[in-house]
Amino acid sequence: MHCAQDLCLRVEKVFFQTPPHKIEIAAEDAVAICVKPDTVTHWLQLAQALYYAYHWKGPAKNPNISALLFLTQKDQIKDALAASAAGSTEAICAALGPRDALEKIEMPRGQPHHPQGEYDPWKITKFALDLVT
């Protein structure tokens, strides 16, 4: 878990023996998602998408869905949900929020994982700006 000021970020790679039909995440005062590994090339993508969803409280009513929208840069929820790890044997699960909220979160757990591939910080920012203009 990485913490800076009042927020912490947890990113973990999770393996499922049986692919889950649905991934339930109970996150009070935090934002959390589980996505297919090929959705994320760099851990900062997750941090950025989760941060925008956490602070903006939109574009979807559910902040976890908003994080998926930001991460995938899709404006339709059904398109963003395609990145969900439901039905997969492995996932990258991430959560952002205050430390005490992350300690209480109920989500699949695995090993710390911080992909270091390609990262363009402007992709998600541009998507967010396009939503408000």
GROMACS elastic network, one bead per residue, 0.5 to 0.9 nm:
[ bonds ]
;  ai    aj funct       b0    kb
    1     8     6  0.65513   500
    1     9     6  0.55914   500
    1    11     6  0.72505   500
    1    99     6  0.89396   500
    1   112     6  0.78782   500
    2     7     6  0.85058   500
    2     8     6  0.54151   500
    2     9     6  0.51795   500
    2    10     6  0.65356   500
    2    11     6  0.89062   500
    3     6     6  0.73579   500
    3     7     6  0.57164   500
    3     9     6  0.62755   500
    3    10     6  0.88575   500
    3    98     6  0.85464   500
    3    99     6  0.76580   500
    4     7     6  0.56821   500
    4     8     6  0.63019   500
    4     9     6  0.86802   500
    5     8     6  0.81396   500
    6    97     6  0.79370   500
    6    98     6  0.58170   500
    6    99     6  0.76754   500
    7    96     6  0.67293   500
    7    97     6  0.50439   500
    7    99     6  0.65624   500
    8    95     6  0.80769   500
    8    96     6  0.56339   500
    8    97     6  0.54961   500
    8    98     6  0.57091   500
    8    99     6  0.56279   500
    8   102     6  0.75106   500
    9    47     6  0.70020   500
    9    50     6  0.89462   500
    9    94     6  0.71433   500
    9    95     6  0.57219   500
    9    97     6  0.68526   500
    9    98     6  0.86475   500
    9    99     6  0.84882   500
    9   102     6  0.81548   500
   10    93     6  0.80197   500
   10    94     6  0.53661   500
   10    95     6  0.52767   500
   10    96     6  0.66252   500
   10   102     6  0.78433   500
   10   112     6  0.75876   500
   10   113     6  0.88275   500
   11    43     6  0.74753   500
   11    46     6  0.81821   500
   11    47     6  0.88761   500
   11    92     6  0.69128   500
   11    93     6  0.57919   500
   11    95     6  0.67462   500
   11    96     6  0.89892   500
   11   110     6  0.89160   500
   11   111     6  0.82754   500
   11   112     6  0.58277   500
   11   113     6  0.57077   500
   11   114     6  0.66573   500
   12    91     6  0.82259   500
   12    92     6  0.56640   500
   12    93     6  0.53362   500
   12    94     6  0.63430   500
   12   108     6  0.88921   500
   12   109     6  0.67974   500
   12   110     6  0.53657   500
   12   111     6  0.50432   500
   12   114     6  0.76562   500
   13    37     6  0.81187   500
   13    90     6  0.72371   500
   13    91     6  0.57661   500
   13    93     6  0.63059   500
   13    94     6  0.88038   500
   13   109     6  0.77491   500
   13   110     6  0.53203   500
   13   111     6  0.54254   500
   13   112     6  0.63623   500
   13   113     6  0.55019   500
   13   114     6  0.86918   500
   14    34     6  0.88457   500
   14    89     6  0.83612   500
   14    90     6  0.55182   500
   14    91     6  0.51315   500
   14    92     6  0.61014   500
   14    93     6  0.69366   500
   14   108     6  0.68350   500
   14   109     6  0.60558   500
   14   111     6  0.67346   500
   15    18     6  0.89193   500
   15    19     6  0.88142   500
   15    88     6  0.87704   500
   15    89     6  0.57674   500
   15    91     6  0.65187   500
   15    92     6  0.89444   500
   15   108     6  0.89683   500
   15   109     6  0.87619   500
   15   110     6  0.70870   500
   16    19     6  0.57747   500
   16    20     6  0.74278   500
   16    88     6  0.77054   500
   16    90     6  0.58605   500
   16    91     6  0.82281   500
   17    20     6  0.88779   500
   17    89     6  0.65664   500
   17    90     6  0.88329   500
   18    87     6  0.85042   500
   18    88     6  0.82671   500
   18    89     6  0.64595   500
   19    22     6  0.87889   500
   19    85     6  0.85536   500
   19    86     6  0.68978   500
   19    90     6  0.78444   500
   20    23     6  0.63762   500
   20    85     6  0.81510   500
   20    86     6  0.54724   500
   20    87     6  0.52672   500
   20    88     6  0.69333   500
   20    89     6  0.77656   500
   21    86     6  0.54002   500
   21    87     6  0.52785   500
   21    88     6  0.85627   500
   22    84     6  0.89668   500
   22    85     6  0.83203   500
   22    86     6  0.50650   500
   22    87     6  0.72964   500
   23    33     6  0.89262   500
   23    34     6  0.75277   500
   23    84     6  0.83924   500
   23    85     6  0.75069   500
   23    86     6  0.58548   500
   23    87     6  0.89462   500
   23   107     6  0.79682   500
   23   108     6  0.80441   500
   24   106     6  0.80918   500
   24   107     6  0.67893   500
   24   108     6  0.84815   500
   25    32     6  0.69981   500
   25    33     6  0.75653   500
   25    34     6  0.86836   500
   25    64     6  0.88048   500
   25   105     6  0.75068   500
   25   106     6  0.56678   500
   25   108     6  0.78869   500
   26    32     6  0.84274   500
   26   104     6  0.87295   500
   26   105     6  0.58649   500
   26   107     6  0.66571   500
   27    30     6  0.53060   500
   27    31     6  0.63430   500
   27    32     6  0.67227   500
   27    64     6  0.88752   500
   27    95     6  0.84311   500
   27   101     6  0.73173   500
   27   102     6  0.77573   500
   27   104     6  0.76742   500
   27   106     6  0.65591   500
   27   107     6  0.80831   500
   28    31     6  0.79217   500
   28    97     6  0.89725   500
   28   101     6  0.64663   500
   28   102     6  0.86848   500
   28   104     6  0.81131   500
   28   105     6  0.70925   500
   29    54     6  0.85866   500
   29    96     6  0.89979   500
   29    97     6  0.64292   500
   29    98     6  0.74475   500
   29   101     6  0.59900   500
   29   102     6  0.85787   500
   30    54     6  0.70240   500
   30    63     6  0.85681   500
   30    64     6  0.87979   500
   30    95     6  0.67560   500
   30    96     6  0.55665   500
   30    98     6  0.70536   500
   30   101     6  0.61272   500
   30   102     6  0.68630   500
   30   105     6  0.78796   500
   31    50     6  0.62129   500
   31    51     6  0.82296   500
   31    53     6  0.72449   500
   31    54     6  0.60225   500
   31    63     6  0.60877   500
   31    64     6  0.54446   500
   31    67     6  0.75289   500
   31    94     6  0.83130   500
   31    95     6  0.55051   500
   31    96     6  0.53551   500
   31    97     6  0.65165   500
   32    50     6  0.72647   500
   32    63     6  0.82104   500
   32    64     6  0.55870   500
   32    67     6  0.78155   500
   32    93     6  0.72860   500
   32    94     6  0.55239   500
   32    96     6  0.64550   500
   32    97     6  0.87829   500
   32   105     6  0.86077   500
   32   107     6  0.80758   500
   33    46     6  0.89471   500
   33    50     6  0.83685   500
   33    64     6  0.59462   500
   33    65     6  0.80172   500
   33    67     6  0.72833   500
   33    68     6  0.72125   500
   33    84     6  0.77682   500
   33    85     6  0.88438   500
   33    92     6  0.81704   500
   33    93     6  0.56172   500
   33    94     6  0.55753   500
   33    95     6  0.65895   500
   33   107     6  0.86394   500
   34    37     6  0.89956   500
   34    83     6  0.85398   500
   34    84     6  0.60151   500
   34    85     6  0.56203   500
   34    86     6  0.81189   500
   34    91     6  0.59173   500
   34    92     6  0.54716   500
   34    94     6  0.64171   500
   34    95     6  0.88885   500
   34   107     6  0.85304   500
   34   108     6  0.81872   500
   35    38     6  0.82706   500
   35    39     6  0.65612   500
   35    40     6  0.79878   500
   35    68     6  0.83379   500
   35    81     6  0.89054   500
   35    82     6  0.88218   500
   35    83     6  0.54547   500
   35    86     6  0.78912   500
   35    90     6  0.86384   500
   35    91     6  0.53975   500
   35    92     6  0.53962   500
   35    93     6  0.63810   500
   35    94     6  0.86155   500
   36    39     6  0.55698   500
   36    40     6  0.77471   500
   36    82     6  0.88710   500
   36    83     6  0.58175   500
   36    84     6  0.59730   500
   36    86     6  0.82220   500
   36    88     6  0.70489   500
   36    89     6  0.89747   500
   36    90     6  0.68448   500
   36    92     6  0.63019   500
   36    93     6  0.88579   500
   37    40     6  0.58728   500
   37    41     6  0.81548   500
   37    83     6  0.88984   500
   37    85     6  0.80658   500
   37    90     6  0.71263   500
   37    91     6  0.55018   500
   37    92     6  0.55604   500
   38    41     6  0.69968   500
   38    83     6  0.86245   500
   39    71     6  0.81125   500
   39    72     6  0.75497   500
   39    83     6  0.63153   500
   39    84     6  0.88291   500
   39    92     6  0.87769   500
   40    43     6  0.70017   500
   40    45     6  0.68665   500
   40    46     6  0.73377   500
   40    71     6  0.82415   500
   40    92     6  0.80045   500
   40   115     6  0.75418   500
   40   117     6  0.85205   500
   41    44     6  0.87799   500
   41    45     6  0.75612   500
   41   115     6  0.60080   500
   41   116     6  0.66920   500
   41   118     6  0.57717   500
   41   119     6  0.68403   500
   42    45     6  0.56909   500
   42    46     6  0.75307   500
   42   114     6  0.69395   500
   42   118     6  0.61571   500
   42   119     6  0.57817   500
   43    46     6  0.53508   500
   43    47     6  0.65119   500
   43    48     6  0.88225   500
   43   113     6  0.80694   500
   43   114     6  0.51574   500
   43   115     6  0.53474   500
   43   116     6  0.66662   500
   43   117     6  0.84269   500
   43   119     6  0.86109   500
   44    48     6  0.59771   500
   44    49     6  0.84456   500
   44   114     6  0.85137   500
   44   115     6  0.86437   500
   44   116     6  0.85574   500
   44   119     6  0.73616   500
   44   121     6  0.81490   500
   45    48     6  0.52140   500
   45    49     6  0.61091   500
   45    50     6  0.84567   500
   45    71     6  0.66752   500
   45   119     6  0.69438   500
   45   120     6  0.81942   500
   45   121     6  0.74536   500
   45   124     6  0.78433   500
   46    49     6  0.52150   500
   46    50     6  0.59242   500
   46    51     6  0.82962   500
   46    67     6  0.82452   500
   46    71     6  0.67380   500
   46    94     6  0.70055   500
   46    95     6  0.86464   500
   47    50     6  0.52974   500
   47    51     6  0.59387   500
   47    52     6  0.86318   500
   47    94     6  0.82497   500
   47    95     6  0.84599   500
   47    96     6  0.73870   500
   48    51     6  0.50819   500
   48    52     6  0.62036   500
   48    53     6  0.86166   500
   48    67     6  0.88111   500
   48    70     6  0.83211   500
   48    71     6  0.80357   500
   48   121     6  0.80239   500
   48   124     6  0.74405   500
   48   125     6  0.84579   500
   49    52     6  0.53557   500
   49    53     6  0.62750   500
   49    54     6  0.85620   500
   49    66     6  0.81694   500
   49    67     6  0.51240   500
   49    68     6  0.73764   500
   49    69     6  0.81205   500
   49    70     6  0.51015   500
   49    71     6  0.51706   500
   49    72     6  0.88499   500
   49   124     6  0.70070   500
   49   125     6  0.89729   500
   50    53     6  0.51428   500
   50    54     6  0.59332   500
   50    55     6  0.86183   500
   50    63     6  0.83554   500
   50    64     6  0.79009   500
   50    66     6  0.82060   500
   50    67     6  0.51119   500
   50    68     6  0.83297   500
   50    70     6  0.79827   500
   50    71     6  0.80979   500
   50    94     6  0.82699   500
   50    95     6  0.72782   500
   50    96     6  0.61870   500
   50    97     6  0.89315   500
   51    55     6  0.61215   500
   51    56     6  0.81850   500
   51    67     6  0.80523   500
   51    96     6  0.70265   500
   51    97     6  0.85996   500
   52    55     6  0.54048   500
   52    56     6  0.55655   500
   52    57     6  0.78925   500
   52    58     6  0.83406   500
   52    66     6  0.83272   500
   52    67     6  0.72634   500
   52    70     6  0.75876   500
   52   125     6  0.88473   500
   52   128     6  0.80766   500
   53    56     6  0.53621   500
   53    57     6  0.55728   500
   53    58     6  0.60663   500
   53    59     6  0.78024   500
   53    60     6  0.87736   500
   53    62     6  0.89531   500
   53    63     6  0.54147   500
   53    64     6  0.72746   500
   53    65     6  0.83821   500
   53    66     6  0.53891   500
   53    67     6  0.50759   500
   53    68     6  0.87577   500
   53    69     6  0.88693   500
   53    70     6  0.75412   500
   54    57     6  0.58947   500
   54    58     6  0.83314   500
   54    63     6  0.64670   500
   54    64     6  0.85670   500
   54    66     6  0.86454   500
   54    67     6  0.80053   500
   54    96     6  0.76275   500
   54    97     6  0.76824   500
   55    58     6  0.84346   500
   56    59     6  0.77058   500
   56    63     6  0.86846   500
   57    60     6  0.75918   500
   57    61     6  0.72672   500
   57    62     6  0.79599   500
   57    63     6  0.60355   500
   57    66     6  0.77761   500
   58    61     6  0.60634   500
   58    62     6  0.75073   500
   58    63     6  0.63955   500
   58    65     6  0.87612   500
   58    66     6  0.57666   500
   58    67     6  0.86988   500
   59    62     6  0.85043   500
   59    63     6  0.80702   500
   59    65     6  0.85825   500
   59    66     6  0.56898   500
   59    69     6  0.80363   500
   59    70     6  0.89273   500
   59    75     6  0.87931   500
   59   131     6  0.79494   500
   60    63     6  0.64821   500
   60    64     6  0.84660   500
   60    65     6  0.62141   500
   60    66     6  0.50603   500
   60    67     6  0.88549   500
   60    69     6  0.82518   500
   60    77     6  0.80840   500
   61    64     6  0.88625   500
   61    65     6  0.77937   500
   61    66     6  0.75548   500
   62    65     6  0.53774   500
   62    66     6  0.63840   500
   62    67     6  0.88743   500
   63    67     6  0.61596   500
   63    68     6  0.86990   500
   64    67     6  0.51192   500
   64    68     6  0.65691   500
   64    69     6  0.88530   500
   65    68     6  0.50611   500
   65    69     6  0.63119   500
   65    70     6  0.87632   500
   65    77     6  0.72294   500
   65    80     6  0.79437   500
   65    81     6  0.78133   500
   66    70     6  0.62529   500
   66    71     6  0.85500   500
   66    77     6  0.84234   500
   67    70     6  0.51424   500
   67    71     6  0.60212   500
   67    72     6  0.85452   500
   68    71     6  0.50351   500
   68    72     6  0.60144   500
   68    73     6  0.80497   500
   68    74     6  0.82697   500
   68    77     6  0.81917   500
   68    80     6  0.57018   500
   68    81     6  0.69768   500
   68    83     6  0.74734   500
   68    84     6  0.79253   500
   69    72     6  0.54096   500
   69    73     6  0.55164   500
   69    74     6  0.52805   500
   69    75     6  0.63437   500
   69    76     6  0.75218   500
   69    77     6  0.67394   500
   69    79     6  0.84071   500
   69    80     6  0.53686   500
   69    81     6  0.81883   500
   70    74     6  0.70897   500
   70    75     6  0.85177   500
   70    80     6  0.85852   500
   70   124     6  0.59859   500
   70   125     6  0.85681   500
   70   127     6  0.70926   500
   70   128     6  0.70857   500
   71    74     6  0.81090   500
   71    80     6  0.82221   500
   71    83     6  0.89703   500
   71   124     6  0.67688   500
   72    75     6  0.87809   500
   72    79     6  0.84899   500
   72    80     6  0.59365   500
   72    83     6  0.73875   500
   72   124     6  0.82622   500
   73    80     6  0.77427   500
   73   123     6  0.77944   500
   73   124     6  0.64979   500
   73   127     6  0.59400   500
   73   128     6  0.83526   500
   74    77     6  0.73427   500
   74    78     6  0.89367   500
   74    79     6  0.63027   500
   74    80     6  0.56302   500
   74   127     6  0.83940   500
   75    78     6  0.89673   500
   75    79     6  0.76674   500
   75    80     6  0.75996   500
   75   127     6  0.88727   500
   75   131     6  0.83660   500
   76    79     6  0.53620   500
   76    80     6  0.64285   500
   76    81     6  0.87751   500
   77    80     6  0.50569   500
   77    81     6  0.60539   500
   77    82     6  0.88622   500
   78    81     6  0.51519   500
   78    82     6  0.68280   500
   79    82     6  0.55657   500
   79    83     6  0.79496   500
   80    83     6  0.58656   500
   80    84     6  0.76849   500
   81    84     6  0.52283   500
   81    85     6  0.88474   500
   82    85     6  0.82291   500
   82    86     6  0.88146   500
   83    86     6  0.85983   500
   84    87     6  0.83803   500
   84    88     6  0.86033   500
   84    91     6  0.83931   500
   85    88     6  0.53038   500
   85    89     6  0.79518   500
   85    90     6  0.70856   500
   85    91     6  0.54612   500
   85    92     6  0.78470   500
   85    93     6  0.87098   500
   86    89     6  0.85088   500
   86    91     6  0.85625   500
   87    90     6  0.89761   500
   88    91     6  0.70413   500
   92   110     6  0.87379   500
   92   113     6  0.77499   500
   93   107     6  0.79650   500
   93   108     6  0.71778   500
   93   109     6  0.76358   500
   93   110     6  0.82860   500
   95   102     6  0.69797   500
   95   105     6  0.84044   500
   95   107     6  0.89625   500
   96    99     6  0.86558   500
   96   101     6  0.86983   500
   96   102     6  0.71408   500
   97   100     6  0.81807   500
   97   101     6  0.61417   500
   97   102     6  0.61919   500
   98   101     6  0.53062   500
   98   102     6  0.64139   500
   98   103     6  0.88313   500
   99   102     6  0.51862   500
   99   103     6  0.62835   500
   99   104     6  0.88709   500
  100   103     6  0.51316   500
  100   104     6  0.65229   500
  100   105     6  0.88421   500
  101   104     6  0.52421   500
  101   105     6  0.61803   500
  102   105     6  0.50950   500
  102   106     6  0.86151   500
  103   106     6  0.86588   500
  106   109     6  0.87495   500
  110   113     6  0.86527   500
  116   119     6  0.81330   500
  119   122     6  0.89561   500
  119   123     6  0.87969   500
  120   123     6  0.58194   500
  120   124     6  0.80708   500
  121   124     6  0.64367   500
  121   125     6  0.67311   500
  121   126     6  0.88798   500
  122   126     6  0.56553   500
  122   127     6  0.83137   500
  123   126     6  0.53186   500
  123   127     6  0.63061   500
  123   128     6  0.87582   500
  124   127     6  0.50338   500
  124   128     6  0.61848   500
  124   129     6  0.86388   500
  125   128     6  0.50712   500
  125   129     6  0.61617   500
  125   130     6  0.85553   500
  126   129     6  0.50635   500
  126   130     6  0.60594   500
  126   131     6  0.86470   500
  127   130     6  0.51073   500
  127   131     6  0.63977   500
  128   131     6  0.51879   500
  128   132     6  0.67494   500
  128   133     6  0.89940   500
  129   132     6  0.53389   500
  129   133     6  0.62929   500
  130   133     6  0.52932   500
